[in-house]
Amino acid sequence: MVQGVIEKNKKTCGCPPQDYELCEHFINAFQVIGKKWNGLIISSLCDTKYMRFKDLARCISSCSDRVLVERLKELEKEKIVKRSVNGETKIISYGLTKKGAELKPVFDQIHHWADRWV
C-alpha cells in the first residue's frame, strides 16, 4: 500500500518513478526552506511587505547577525528573498519575491498545525 502511494505521489510531482525514494524536487525544496533559520526568516517576511535587517534580527533573536546575513544571501540567491535599498535614505530592507510569497499558504498551514499540535 505504501509503495502505491509513493508511486502515485511521484507521478503527480513530475519526478521519474523510482523504488522508494523521495522526489528530487521535494528534497531540493527542503534543503532550502528546511535549513536552520530559513523557515523563520521566510515566515517573518510573509506578513510584511519589507523588513529592515534590525527588525528581522529582533524577530529571530536566537540567530546571530552573521548567520542571518548568510541566510539572507542564500535566500536571495534562491530568489525567495529580495534586498532593496531606498535611493534617498540608503536604508536596506528585505521582502519576499513572488516565488517566496507563494510559500505563504504553506507557512500559514505550518502555523495552524503548530497551534494545534505543538
N, C-alpha and C positions, 0 to 999 in steps of 0.2 A: 504494500500500500504506500509506504513512504517513497519508494522508488518511483512509483507512478506520479506522485505529487511533485517530486523533484523534476522529473522529465517534463511534466506539464508546465511548471514554472519556467524552466529553461526555454521552452518554445515561445512563451509569451514575452520573455525579455530579449529575445533575439540572439541568444548565445547558442552555439552549436551544441547538440546533445552529446554528453559525456557521461561516464559512470560516476554518479555520486560526487560531484564537485560543484562548488558554488559558482554562480555566474561571474565571469570576469568583470563585467560592468559593476556588479554589486560589490565585489572585492575592491575595485578601484575607488568606488564612491566611499566606502568605509575607511579606506586608507586616508582620505582627505577629511571627511567630517568626523571620523572616529578618533583622530589624533588628539591627544590631550590639549585642552583649551579651545580647539577649533569650534566645537559644538557650542560652547558658552559664548564665544565671540559672535558666531552667527545668530544665536538666539538673542543676544543683546542688541544686535543690529536689526532684528526682524521688526521690531515695533517702533523704530525711529527712522527718519529719512537719512540723517547723518549723525555721527557722534565724534566728538573730539577724542584724541588719544587719552587725555586725562580722565574723561568720563568713562571710557571703556576700561581703563585701568582701575577705576573706582568700582565698577560693576564686577570685575573679576580680580578682586584684591589678592587672592592667593597666587596669582600668576605674576612673576617678576616682569618688570618693564622690558628687559632684554628678550625674554621668551615671547612676550606679547608682540613686540616688534617683529620677531622672526615669524610668528604665526600669521600676522597680518600680511607680511610679504609673501608667504606661501599661499595664502588665500587670494591675494592679488594675482599671483602667477596662475592660479587655477581659474581666475576670472569669476570668483564668487564675491569678492570684496573689491571696491574701488576706492582709491585715495584721491581726495580733492583738496586743492589749495585755493583759498579765497584770494583773488587777484589783488584786492585792496589791503586786506589785513594780514595776508600770508598765513592765516590760520589753516592748519591741516585737519581734515576730518575724514571719516570713513563711513561708507554706506555699502549696501548690497547692490550688486549688479542685477540685471534681470535674471540671470542664472541663479544667483544667490537668493533673490526674492522668491523664486519658485520653491525654495526649501521651507518657506514659512508654514504651509499646511502640515508639513512633516513635523516641524518643531512644535506646532500647536498640539498635534496628537501626542507627542512625547510628553509635553507639559500635562496634558489631560491624563495620560497613563500614570505619570509620576504622582499627580494629585490623588489618584485613586489607589495606587499600589505601593508607593514608596513612603 
